[in-house]
Amino acid sequence: MSNNTKKPEADYSFKHEEDRPAKRKCLNCSTNFTSEGWGNRLCQTCRSRSSSSMAA
């Protein structure tokens, strides 16, 4: 039996053609990052900062 650990490719066929991964500017710190779509406007650093401050 083979151990298939490869992550499957994302299926973006159901999304609007402009709602794709793209280089965007973070709304918080203005750093350029690769966004996963329209709803992703904070870079990973700002998202982790935001979620850790909510836990406090």
Beta strands, then each sheet from edge to edge (+ up, - down):
strand 1: 22-25
strand 2: 32-35
sheet 1: 1+ 2-
end
